[in-house]
Amino acid sequence: MVRLYSRINGWSMPPHPLQIVAWSIVLFLSLAVYLVLIPSFQSAEARLILYVFLSLLILLVVVFKAVVTSIDPSDDLVTNKIKNQPRPQFDRKRFKHVIDEHYFCNVCEMFIHPSSKHCRQCNKCVFNFDHHCKWLNNCIGGKNYRCFLTFVVIAALTSLSIAAVSVVLLAFFSSTSHALEHNVGYFVFCGRPVTDSTWLALTTSTSVVSLVTAFMALHLLIFHIRLVNKGLTTYAYIATQRRAEEAASNSLEERKNRDLCCSLKSQLKFLNKTNCFLQQRQSATKVCPITRNESTNAKTAIEQIAANGAADTKLNGFYTLDLPDAQKAADSTVKEEQK
């Protein structure tokens, strides 16, 4: 059996591509703040306030991001085993679920806390499992959930602040260049003078990146606030949504099957009625052949009716309701026999 080692935290190799993207965004926005945005203000007081405020926010982002990444969220019952022993790959032929009804993990090979779930990416059981964050390359659980929420709040506030500063600078630049520092057109970046178009491109890209980051952070923050109010984890929320979708799908399938059965029953009922109607009509229109003796008896009966003047008389097993019609039928029968 192939056995794999478990990840300790977000620093365990290999890094996730989104983790690299997240740190790249932090680095890009930090450089943009110190090299593009703050130096563009003419007022020394404004620059000092922005240096202090934005530096504090960036520092908090880096610290909490590193803390959440460094925390090991695994279940205490398996923490020591994670560091010393590798994990076997889950065998679906032997076990139906990774964690059975007795809260025994078939991968960690031991009993765990009822709130713990086994993370496939980290290959370990996480206490009060919420979700696996690819941006941090670490699981979010009971041990680091509060730090995670704090990090999201600070990240949203920082990205919004950077976006606000960049938008203000763009507004000033579009209205009048005198609102900015007099040497904006000759701003030095990486030891080289920067033109207005280059400065405008750097500031615009900074505003776009910060606005996108702020939108994602705020969306994530609102989502987790709703989960906290409902007392749910991300894992429980997704599981509930899947069960609801499966129930709706099964209900729709049952409704379709029921409608199909009703349609088939109605069609069969219509076919039965049609068949009965055709049989009745065929039996009603069936004509028995008339022999020569029967035709002679019919003619004699008609002559007797004409002599007696009766309108409805049963003679020799025949009913005669209308004398002219009966006379015509008898005459036609005799003519056919003569032919």
C-alpha positions as CSV (number, residue, x, y, z in Angstrom):
1,M,0.0,0.0,0.0
2,V,1.3,3.4,-1.0
3,R,1.6,5.8,2.0
4,L,1.8,9.6,1.7
5,Y,3.0,12.1,4.2
6,S,0.6,14.8,5.4
7,R,1.0,18.5,5.1
8,I,1.8,20.4,8.3
9,N,0.6,23.8,7.3
10,G,0.5,26.3,4.4
11,W,4.3,26.4,4.2
12,S,4.6,22.7,3.3
13,M,5.7,21.9,-0.2
14,P,4.6,22.2,-2.9
15,P,3.1,25.7,-2.9
16,H,-0.2,26.2,-4.6
17,P,-0.3,28.5,-7.6
18,L,-3.0,30.7,-6.0
19,Q,-0.8,31.0,-2.9
20,I,2.0,32.4,-5.1
21,V,-0.5,34.8,-6.8
22,A,-1.8,36.0,-3.4
23,W,1.8,36.9,-2.2
24,S,2.5,38.5,-5.5
25,I,-0.6,40.8,-5.1
26,V,0.6,41.8,-1.6
27,L,4.1,42.6,-3.0
28,F,2.7,44.5,-6.0
29,L,0.3,46.7,-4.0
30,S,3.0,47.4,-1.3
31,L,5.5,48.5,-3.9
32,A,2.8,50.6,-5.6
33,V,1.9,52.3,-2.4
34,Y,5.5,53.3,-1.5
35,L,6.9,54.0,-5.0
36,V,3.9,55.4,-6.9
37,L,0.9,56.5,-4.8
38,I,2.3,58.2,-1.7
39,P,5.2,60.1,-3.4
40,S,2.6,61.6,-5.8
41,F,1.1,63.8,-3.1
42,Q,2.4,67.3,-2.8
43,S,1.6,67.8,0.9
44,A,4.2,66.4,3.3
45,E,1.5,66.0,6.0
46,A,-0.6,63.9,3.6
47,R,2.4,61.7,2.7
48,L,3.2,61.2,6.4
49,I,-0.4,60.2,7.3
50,L,-0.6,57.8,4.3
51,Y,2.8,56.3,5.2
52,V,1.7,55.6,8.7
53,F,-1.8,54.4,7.9
54,L,-1.1,52.2,4.9
55,S,2.1,50.8,6.4
56,L,0.2,49.7,9.4
57,L,-2.5,48.0,7.2
58,I,0.1,46.3,5.0
59,L,2.0,45.1,8.1
60,L,-1.2,43.6,9.6
61,V,-2.0,41.9,6.3
62,V,1.4,40.3,6.1
63,V,1.4,39.2,9.8
64,F,-2.1,37.7,9.8
65,K,-1.5,36.0,6.4
66,A,1.7,34.4,7.7
67,V,0.0,33.4,11.0
68,V,-3.0,31.8,9.3
69,T,-0.6,30.0,6.9
70,S,1.6,28.8,9.8
71,I,-1.1,27.4,12.1
72,D,-1.5,23.6,12.0
73,P,-5.3,23.1,12.1
74,S,-5.2,19.3,12.4
75,D,-7.1,17.3,15.0
76,D,-5.2,17.0,18.3
77,L,-5.8,13.3,18.3
78,V,-3.7,12.9,15.1
79,T,-1.3,15.8,15.4
80,N,1.6,13.7,16.7
81,K,0.9,10.9,14.2
82,I,1.0,13.4,11.3
83,K,4.6,14.4,12.2
84,N,5.9,10.9,12.5
85,Q,4.0,8.6,10.2
86,P,2.8,8.8,6.6
87,R,-0.8,8.2,5.6
88,P,-2.1,5.4,3.4
89,Q,-4.1,6.2,0.3
90,F,-7.8,5.7,0.7
91,D,-9.0,2.4,-0.7
92,R,-12.5,2.8,-2.0
93,K,-12.8,-1.0,-2.5
94,R,-12.4,-1.6,1.2
95,F,-14.2,1.3,2.7
96,K,-17.3,3.2,1.6
97,H,-16.4,6.4,3.5
98,V,-13.2,8.0,4.7
99,I,-14.8,8.5,8.2
100,D,-17.3,5.9,9.3
101,E,-20.3,6.3,11.6
102,H,-18.1,5.7,14.6
103,Y,-15.8,8.7,13.7
104,F,-13.0,6.4,12.8
105,C,-10.8,7.8,10.0
106,N,-9.7,5.0,7.7
107,V,-6.8,7.1,6.4
108,C,-5.5,8.5,9.7
109,E,-6.3,5.1,11.1
110,M,-7.6,6.3,14.5
111,F,-10.7,7.8,16.1
112,I,-11.2,11.6,15.7
113,H,-13.3,14.4,17.0
114,P,-16.9,14.4,15.6
115,S,-16.4,17.9,14.1
116,S,-13.2,16.8,12.3
117,K,-13.1,16.1,8.6
118,H,-10.3,14.6,6.5
119,C,-8.8,17.0,4.0
120,R,-7.7,15.3,0.8
121,Q,-5.3,18.1,-0.2
122,C,-3.6,18.1,3.2
123,N,-4.1,14.4,3.8
124,K,-5.0,14.8,7.5
125,C,-8.1,15.3,9.7
126,V,-8.8,18.9,10.6
127,F,-10.5,19.9,13.8
128,N,-13.9,21.6,13.2
129,F,-13.1,21.7,9.5
130,D,-14.4,24.7,7.5
131,H,-12.7,24.6,4.1
132,H,-9.3,24.3,2.4
133,C,-8.1,27.7,1.3
134,K,-6.0,27.5,-1.8
135,W,-4.9,31.2,-1.5
136,L,-3.2,30.3,1.8
137,N,-2.4,26.7,0.9
138,N,-3.8,25.6,4.3
139,C,-6.9,24.2,5.8
140,I,-9.2,26.6,7.8
141,G,-10.6,25.0,11.0
142,G,-11.3,25.6,14.6
143,K,-7.7,26.5,15.4
144,N,-7.2,29.3,12.9
145,Y,-10.8,30.3,11.9
146,R,-10.7,33.6,14.0
147,C,-7.3,34.6,12.6
148,F,-8.7,33.8,9.1
149,L,-11.7,36.1,9.6
150,T,-9.4,38.8,11.0
151,F,-7.1,38.5,8.0
152,V,-10.1,38.8,5.6
153,V,-11.3,42.0,7.3
154,I,-7.8,43.6,7.2
155,A,-7.3,42.5,3.6
156,A,-10.6,44.1,2.6
157,L,-9.8,47.3,4.5
158,T,-6.3,47.6,3.1
159,S,-7.3,46.9,-0.5
160,L,-10.2,49.4,-0.2
161,S,-7.8,52.1,1.2
162,I,-5.3,51.6,-1.6
163,A,-8.1,51.7,-4.2
164,A,-9.4,54.9,-2.7
165,V,-6.0,56.6,-2.8
166,S,-5.4,55.5,-6.4
167,V,-8.8,56.7,-7.5
168,V,-8.3,60.1,-5.8
169,L,-4.9,60.5,-7.6
170,L,-6.4,59.6,-10.9
171,A,-9.2,62.1,-10.4
172,F,-6.7,64.8,-9.5
173,F,-4.5,64.0,-12.4
174,S,-7.5,64.1,-14.9
175,S,-8.7,67.5,-13.5
176,T,-5.4,69.3,-13.1
177,S,-1.8,68.2,-12.9
178,H,-1.1,71.0,-10.4
179,A,-2.9,69.2,-7.7
180,L,-0.1,66.7,-7.7
181,E,3.6,67.1,-7.1
182,H,5.3,69.3,-9.7
183,N,7.7,66.6,-10.8
184,V,5.1,63.9,-11.6
185,G,6.2,63.9,-15.2
186,Y,9.8,63.3,-14.1
187,F,9.0,60.8,-11.3
188,V,11.9,58.4,-10.6
189,F,11.0,54.7,-10.5
190,C,13.8,52.2,-10.1
191,G,16.4,54.9,-10.8
192,R,14.8,56.1,-14.0
193,P,12.5,59.0,-14.8
194,V,8.9,58.1,-15.4
195,T,6.7,60.0,-17.8
196,D,3.1,60.9,-17.1
197,S,1.8,58.1,-19.3
198,T,3.9,55.5,-17.4
199,W,2.7,57.0,-14.0
200,L,-0.9,56.9,-15.3
201,A,-0.5,53.2,-16.3
202,L,1.0,52.2,-12.9
203,T,-1.7,54.1,-11.0
204,T,-4.5,52.6,-13.1
205,S,-3.2,49.1,-12.7
206,T,-2.9,49.6,-9.0
207,S,-6.5,50.8,-8.7
208,V,-7.7,47.9,-10.8
209,V,-5.9,45.2,-8.8
210,S,-6.9,46.8,-5.5
211,L,-10.5,47.1,-6.5
212,V,-10.7,43.4,-7.6
213,T,-9.0,42.3,-4.4
214,A,-11.4,44.4,-2.3
215,F,-14.4,42.9,-4.1
216,M,-13.2,39.4,-3.5
217,A,-12.3,40.0,0.1
218,L,-15.7,41.7,0.8
219,H,-17.6,39.0,-0.9
220,L,-15.8,36.4,1.2
221,L,-16.3,38.4,4.4
222,I,-20.1,38.8,3.8
223,F,-20.4,35.0,3.1
224,H,-18.6,34.0,6.3
225,I,-20.7,36.5,8.3
226,R,-23.8,34.8,7.1
227,L,-22.3,31.4,8.0
228,V,-21.5,32.6,11.5
229,N,-25.0,33.9,12.0
230,K,-26.4,30.6,10.9
231,G,-23.9,28.6,13.0
232,L,-22.6,26.7,9.9
233,T,-19.2,26.0,8.5
234,T,-18.4,26.2,4.8
235,Y,-18.3,22.4,4.6
236,A,-21.7,22.1,6.3
237,Y,-23.2,24.8,4.0
238,I,-21.9,23.1,0.8
239,A,-23.1,19.7,2.1
240,T,-26.6,21.1,2.8
241,Q,-26.7,22.7,-0.7
242,R,-25.8,19.4,-2.3
243,R,-28.4,17.5,-0.4
244,A,-31.0,20.1,-1.4
245,E,-30.0,19.9,-5.0
246,E,-30.1,16.1,-5.0
247,A,-33.5,16.1,-3.3
248,A,-34.8,18.6,-5.9
249,S,-33.4,16.5,-8.7
250,N,-35.0,13.3,-7.3
251,S,-38.3,15.1,-6.9
252,L,-38.2,16.4,-10.4
253,E,-37.4,12.9,-11.7
254,E,-40.2,11.4,-9.7
255,R,-42.6,14.0,-11.0
256,K,-41.5,13.3,-14.6
257,N,-42.0,9.5,-14.0
258,R,-45.4,10.2,-12.5
259,D,-46.5,12.4,-15.3
260,L,-45.3,9.8,-17.8
261,C,-47.3,7.0,-16.1
262,C,-50.4,9.2,-16.0
263,S,-50.0,9.9,-19.7
264,L,-49.6,6.2,-20.5
265,K,-52.6,5.3,-18.5
266,S,-54.7,7.9,-20.2
267,Q,-53.5,6.7,-23.6
268,L,-54.3,3.1,-22.8
269,K,-57.7,4.1,-21.5
270,F,-58.4,6.0,-24.7
271,L,-57.3,3.0,-26.8
272,N,-59.5,0.6,-24.8
273,K,-62.5,2.9,-25.3
274,T,-61.8,3.2,-29.0
275,N,-61.4,-0.6,-29.3
276,C,-64.7,-1.2,-27.5
277,F,-66.5,1.3,-29.7
278,L,-65.2,-0.3,-32.9
279,Q,-66.2,-3.7,-31.7
280,Q,-69.7,-2.5,-30.9
281,R,-70.0,-0.8,-34.2
282,Q,-68.8,-3.8,-36.1
283,S,-71.3,-6.1,-34.3
284,A,-74.1,-3.6,-34.9
285,T,-73.5,-3.4,-38.6
286,K,-72.9,-7.1,-39.2
287,V,-75.5,-8.5,-41.7
288,C,-76.4,-12.2,-41.8
289,P,-76.9,-13.8,-45.3
290,I,-80.5,-14.6,-46.3
291,T,-81.3,-17.9,-47.8
292,R,-83.9,-18.6,-50.5
293,N,-86.4,-20.0,-48.0
294,E,-86.0,-17.0,-45.8
295,S,-86.5,-14.6,-48.6
296,T,-89.7,-16.5,-49.7
297,N,-91.0,-16.4,-46.1
298,A,-90.2,-12.7,-45.9
299,K,-92.1,-12.0,-49.1
300,T,-95.1,-14.0,-47.7
301,A,-94.9,-12.1,-44.5
302,I,-94.9,-8.8,-46.2
303,E,-98.0,-9.7,-48.3
304,Q,-99.7,-10.8,-45.1
305,I,-98.9,-7.5,-43.5
306,A,-100.2,-5.6,-46.5
307,A,-103.4,-7.6,-46.4
308,N,-103.9,-7.0,-42.6
309,G,-102.6,-3.4,-42.6
310,A,-100.5,-3.9,-39.6
311,A,-97.6,-1.5,-38.9
312,D,-95.5,-3.7,-36.7
313,T,-95.8,-7.5,-36.8
314,K,-93.4,-10.3,-35.9
315,L,-93.8,-13.1,-38.4
316,N,-91.5,-16.1,-38.9
317,G,-88.8,-14.5,-36.7
318,F,-88.7,-11.1,-38.6
319,Y,-89.5,-7.6,-37.4
320,T,-91.1,-5.3,-39.9
321,L,-91.3,-1.7,-38.9
322,D,-91.9,0.0,-42.3
323,L,-93.9,-1.6,-45.0
324,P,-92.5,0.2,-48.0
325,D,-88.9,-0.5,-46.9
326,A,-89.6,-4.1,-46.2
327,Q,-91.4,-4.5,-49.5
328,K,-88.4,-3.0,-51.3
329,A,-86.0,-5.3,-49.5
330,A,-88.0,-8.4,-50.3
331,D,-88.3,-7.4,-54.0
332,S,-84.6,-6.8,-54.3
333,T,-83.9,-10.2,-52.7
334,V,-86.2,-12.0,-55.2
335,K,-84.7,-10.2,-58.1
336,E,-81.2,-11.3,-57.1
337,E,-82.3,-14.9,-56.8
338,Q,-83.9,-14.8,-60.2
339,K,-80.7,-13.5,-61.7
